[in-house]
Amino acid sequence: MQWKKLKLPDFAGKALGLVLGFLLASWQGAALGIILGHSLDFHRPLIFKWFSKLTRKLALPKPSERLYREALFFCLGYIAKQDGHVSPQKIAAAEAVFKRMNLNTTQRESAIAEFNQGKLATDQIEPKLEELRKRFSKKKLRRLEFVEQLLNMAYAGGPAGNNQLQQLGSFLPLLNISPAEFDGLHQRIRIQKGYQTNQSYQQNKAPSAPVLLQAYQTLGLKGTASPEEIKLSYRKLMSLHHPDKLMAQGLTDRALEKGKEKAQEIQHAYSILKKARGF
């Protein structure tokens, strides 16, 4: 509730002061209460404004938002450490995130602790990201925003290292982010940082190991699969998930949308493997 939006009578403070003063000290207290109440009425806008700011500052984020922040700060520290050391530029990038989130002193101290813990630990990454995916299963934009902030950390102070990009690629299945969606974010970050144009990036970029692994998993194959096996699996999966076939089954709009997304993932995985295997 925003206190400045409360609509109270102009004499509310005086009335309250009169009643409380009379209860505490009879008519003399009532007179003093009216004087104090008048001061309260006069300064009410400033008091409500100050109180509104205070309550917003002290308000705790919702459990899902706390989980999001903790996982983000932890992973920011983890990605920052992947090139061997945490540079001043990466620390500045983390501070920019803290500032953008309007963290108070206590929240900022917790964020720094999570960031430092992320630099040292690895066994907590997977459970944190899986829990994040579950809590934000219907909010893909938030999950994409999460990955985008990690990409910004990877590019803080210079081009992202191979270790950083490989680790980010390993996060994709845990967050239910497709390689195509990651590539789109990666392109945009690179262009913003001025490292490559969109065209040169698209022409020169080879699929990374995590992207290839995800492509094989999407088609239900191992990395040793032959081109014939890849083609056969692609055809079988597309026959199951093709939008026209799903529509004929009379599925709900939600089920159809999921089917379309799955078909797009299958097509993208197949195109990645075709390029990587040269067939």
C-alpha positions as CSV (number, residue, x, y, z in Angstrom):
1,M,0.0,0.0,0.0
2,Q,1.3,3.5,-0.8
3,W,0.5,5.8,2.1
4,K,0.5,8.9,0.0
5,K,-2.7,7.6,-1.7
6,L,-4.7,7.4,1.6
7,K,-7.5,9.9,1.7
8,L,-8.0,11.2,5.2
9,P,-9.9,14.2,6.4
10,D,-7.9,17.4,6.9
11,F,-8.6,17.3,10.6
12,A,-7.8,13.6,11.2
13,G,-4.6,14.4,13.1
14,K,-6.3,16.9,15.4
15,A,-9.2,14.5,16.0
16,L,-6.8,11.7,16.9
17,G,-4.8,13.9,19.1
18,L,-7.9,15.1,21.0
19,V,-9.1,11.6,21.7
20,L,-5.8,10.2,22.8
21,G,-4.9,13.3,24.8
22,F,-8.2,13.2,26.6
23,L,-7.8,9.5,27.4
24,L,-4.3,10.0,28.8
25,A,-4.6,13.4,30.6
26,S,-8.2,14.6,30.5
27,W,-8.9,18.1,28.9
28,Q,-5.3,19.3,29.3
29,G,-4.1,16.3,27.4
30,A,-6.8,16.9,24.8
31,A,-5.6,20.5,24.3
32,L,-2.0,19.3,23.8
33,G,-3.2,16.5,21.5
34,I,-5.0,19.0,19.3
35,I,-1.8,21.0,19.0
36,L,0.3,17.9,18.1
37,G,-2.5,16.7,15.8
38,H,-2.4,20.0,13.9
39,S,1.3,19.6,13.3
40,L,0.7,16.0,12.0
41,D,-2.0,17.3,9.6
42,F,0.2,20.0,8.4
43,H,3.2,17.7,7.7
44,R,1.1,14.7,6.7
45,P,2.3,14.6,3.0
46,L,6.0,14.6,4.0
47,I,5.4,12.0,6.7
48,F,3.5,9.7,4.3
49,K,6.1,10.2,1.6
50,W,8.9,9.2,4.0
51,F,7.0,6.3,5.4
52,S,6.1,5.0,1.9
53,K,9.8,5.1,1.0
54,L,10.8,3.3,4.2
55,T,8.2,0.5,3.7
56,R,9.4,0.0,0.1
57,K,13.0,-0.2,1.1
58,L,12.3,-2.7,3.9
59,A,9.9,-4.8,1.9
60,L,11.2,-8.4,1.3
61,P,11.1,-9.8,-2.2
62,K,8.8,-12.7,-2.9
63,P,10.2,-16.3,-2.5
64,S,10.5,-16.8,-6.2
65,E,12.3,-13.5,-6.6
66,R,14.6,-14.3,-3.8
67,L,15.4,-17.6,-5.5
68,Y,16.0,-15.8,-8.8
69,R,18.4,-13.3,-7.2
70,E,20.3,-15.9,-5.2
71,A,20.8,-18.1,-8.3
72,L,21.8,-15.1,-10.4
73,F,24.4,-13.7,-8.0
74,F,25.8,-17.2,-7.5
75,C,26.1,-17.9,-11.2
76,L,27.5,-14.4,-11.9
77,G,30.4,-15.3,-9.5
78,Y,30.8,-18.6,-11.1
79,I,31.0,-17.3,-14.7
80,A,33.3,-14.4,-13.6
81,K,35.8,-16.9,-12.3
82,Q,35.9,-19.1,-15.4
83,D,38.7,-17.2,-17.1
84,G,41.0,-17.8,-14.1
85,H,40.5,-14.6,-12.1
86,V,37.8,-12.0,-11.3
87,S,38.9,-8.8,-12.9
88,P,37.9,-5.3,-11.7
89,Q,35.7,-5.0,-14.8
90,K,33.7,-8.1,-13.7
91,I,33.4,-6.8,-10.2
92,A,32.0,-3.5,-11.6
93,A,29.6,-5.5,-13.8
94,A,28.3,-7.3,-10.7
95,E,28.0,-4.0,-8.8
96,A,25.9,-2.6,-11.8
97,V,23.5,-5.5,-11.4
98,F,23.2,-4.8,-7.6
99,K,22.5,-1.2,-8.3
100,R,20.0,-1.9,-11.0
101,M,18.1,-4.1,-8.6
102,N,17.9,-1.3,-6.0
103,L,19.3,-3.6,-3.2
104,N,19.4,-2.2,0.3
105,T,22.5,-2.6,2.5
106,T,21.5,-6.0,3.8
107,Q,20.5,-7.3,0.4
108,R,23.7,-6.1,-1.1
109,E,25.8,-7.9,1.5
110,S,23.9,-11.1,0.8
111,A,24.4,-10.6,-2.9
112,I,28.2,-10.2,-2.5
113,A,28.3,-13.3,-0.3
114,E,26.4,-15.3,-3.0
115,F,28.8,-13.9,-5.7
116,N,31.9,-14.9,-3.7
117,Q,30.4,-18.4,-3.0
118,G,29.8,-18.8,-6.7
119,K,33.4,-18.2,-7.4
120,L,34.4,-21.2,-5.3
121,A,31.6,-23.8,-5.6
122,T,30.3,-25.8,-8.5
123,D,28.2,-28.5,-7.0
124,Q,25.4,-26.1,-6.3
125,I,24.9,-24.8,-9.8
126,E,22.7,-27.6,-11.1
127,P,20.2,-27.7,-8.2
128,K,19.9,-23.9,-8.2
129,L,19.2,-23.7,-11.9
130,E,16.8,-26.6,-11.9
131,E,14.8,-25.0,-9.1
132,L,14.8,-21.7,-11.0
133,R,13.5,-23.5,-14.1
134,K,10.6,-25.0,-12.0
135,R,9.7,-21.8,-10.3
136,F,9.8,-19.8,-13.6
137,S,8.5,-22.6,-15.9
138,K,5.9,-20.3,-17.4
139,K,8.1,-17.2,-17.6
140,K,10.6,-17.9,-20.3
141,L,11.4,-14.2,-20.7
142,R,12.7,-14.2,-17.1
143,R,14.9,-17.2,-17.8
144,L,16.2,-15.6,-21.0
145,E,16.9,-12.4,-19.0
146,F,18.9,-14.6,-16.5
147,V,21.1,-16.0,-19.3
148,E,21.5,-12.5,-20.8
149,Q,22.9,-11.2,-17.5
150,L,25.4,-14.0,-17.4
151,L,26.4,-13.3,-21.0
152,N,27.0,-9.7,-20.0
153,M,29.2,-10.8,-17.2
154,A,31.2,-13.1,-19.6
155,Y,31.9,-10.1,-21.8
156,A,32.7,-7.7,-19.0
157,G,36.2,-6.2,-19.8
158,G,36.7,-8.1,-23.0
159,P,35.6,-11.0,-25.2
160,A,34.1,-14.0,-23.5
161,G,36.4,-16.9,-22.9
162,N,35.8,-20.4,-24.2
163,N,35.4,-21.8,-20.7
164,Q,32.7,-19.2,-20.0
165,L,30.7,-19.9,-23.1
166,Q,31.0,-23.7,-22.6
167,Q,29.7,-23.3,-19.1
168,L,26.8,-21.1,-20.3
169,G,26.0,-23.7,-22.9
170,S,25.8,-26.4,-20.2
171,F,23.2,-24.2,-18.4
172,L,20.8,-24.3,-21.3
173,P,19.1,-27.7,-20.6
174,L,18.8,-26.9,-16.9
175,L,17.0,-23.7,-17.7
176,N,15.0,-25.1,-20.7
177,I,16.6,-22.6,-23.1
178,S,17.1,-23.8,-26.6
179,P,20.5,-23.3,-28.4
180,A,18.7,-21.1,-31.0
181,E,17.5,-18.8,-28.2
182,F,20.9,-18.7,-26.7
183,D,22.5,-17.9,-30.1
184,G,20.1,-15.0,-30.5
185,L,21.1,-13.6,-27.1
186,H,24.8,-14.2,-27.8
187,Q,24.6,-12.4,-31.2
188,R,23.0,-9.4,-29.7
189,I,25.5,-9.1,-26.8
190,R,28.4,-9.4,-29.3
191,I,27.0,-6.7,-31.5
192,Q,26.4,-4.5,-28.5
193,K,30.0,-4.9,-27.4
194,G,31.2,-4.3,-30.9
195,Y,33.1,-7.5,-31.4
196,Q,31.5,-8.8,-34.6
197,T,28.7,-7.8,-37.0
198,N,25.6,-10.0,-37.1
199,Q,26.6,-11.3,-40.6
200,S,30.2,-12.2,-39.8
201,Y,29.2,-13.8,-36.5
202,Q,26.7,-16.0,-38.2
203,Q,29.1,-17.1,-40.9
204,N,32.1,-17.8,-38.7
205,K,30.5,-19.3,-35.6
206,A,30.8,-23.0,-35.3
207,P,28.6,-25.0,-32.9
208,S,30.1,-25.4,-29.5
209,A,30.4,-28.8,-27.7
210,P,27.4,-28.0,-25.4
211,V,25.3,-26.9,-28.4
212,L,26.1,-30.1,-30.3
213,L,25.4,-32.2,-27.2
214,Q,22.0,-30.6,-26.8
215,A,21.2,-31.2,-30.5
216,Y,22.0,-34.9,-30.2
217,Q,19.9,-35.1,-27.0
218,T,17.0,-33.4,-28.7
219,L,17.0,-36.1,-31.4
220,G,17.5,-38.8,-28.9
221,L,20.9,-39.8,-30.1
222,K,24.5,-40.2,-29.0
223,G,27.4,-38.3,-30.4
224,T,28.5,-41.4,-32.3
225,A,25.3,-41.5,-34.4
226,S,25.8,-41.8,-38.1
227,P,24.3,-39.3,-40.6
228,E,21.8,-42.0,-41.6
229,E,20.7,-42.4,-38.0
230,I,20.4,-38.6,-37.5
231,K,18.2,-38.4,-40.6
232,L,16.0,-41.3,-39.5
233,S,15.5,-39.9,-36.0
234,Y,14.7,-36.5,-37.4
235,R,12.0,-37.9,-39.7
236,K,10.5,-40.0,-36.9
237,L,10.3,-37.1,-34.5
238,M,8.9,-34.7,-37.0
239,S,6.2,-37.2,-37.9
240,L,5.2,-37.2,-34.3
241,H,5.4,-33.5,-33.6
242,H,4.5,-31.9,-36.9
243,P,1.9,-29.1,-36.3
244,D,-0.5,-30.4,-39.0
245,K,-0.6,-33.8,-37.4
246,L,-1.2,-32.4,-33.9
247,M,-4.0,-30.2,-35.2
248,A,-5.7,-33.3,-36.6
249,Q,-5.7,-34.9,-33.1
250,G,-7.9,-32.1,-31.7
251,L,-5.4,-30.9,-29.1
252,T,-5.9,-27.8,-26.9
253,D,-4.2,-24.5,-28.0
254,R,-1.7,-24.9,-25.2
255,A,-0.8,-28.4,-26.4
256,L,-0.5,-27.2,-30.0
257,E,1.8,-24.4,-28.9
258,K,4.1,-26.8,-27.1
259,G,4.0,-29.1,-30.1
260,K,5.1,-26.3,-32.4
261,E,8.0,-25.4,-30.0
262,K,9.1,-29.0,-30.0
263,A,9.0,-29.2,-33.7
264,Q,11.1,-26.0,-34.0
265,E,13.7,-27.5,-31.5
266,I,13.9,-30.7,-33.6
267,Q,14.4,-28.7,-36.8
268,H,17.0,-26.5,-35.3
269,A,18.9,-29.5,-33.8
270,Y,18.9,-31.2,-37.2
271,S,20.3,-28.2,-38.9
272,I,23.1,-27.9,-36.3
273,L,24.1,-31.5,-36.8
274,K,23.9,-31.3,-40.6
275,K,26.3,-28.4,-40.5
276,A,28.6,-29.9,-38.0
277,R,28.7,-33.4,-39.7
278,G,28.8,-32.0,-43.2
279,F,25.9,-33.9,-44.9
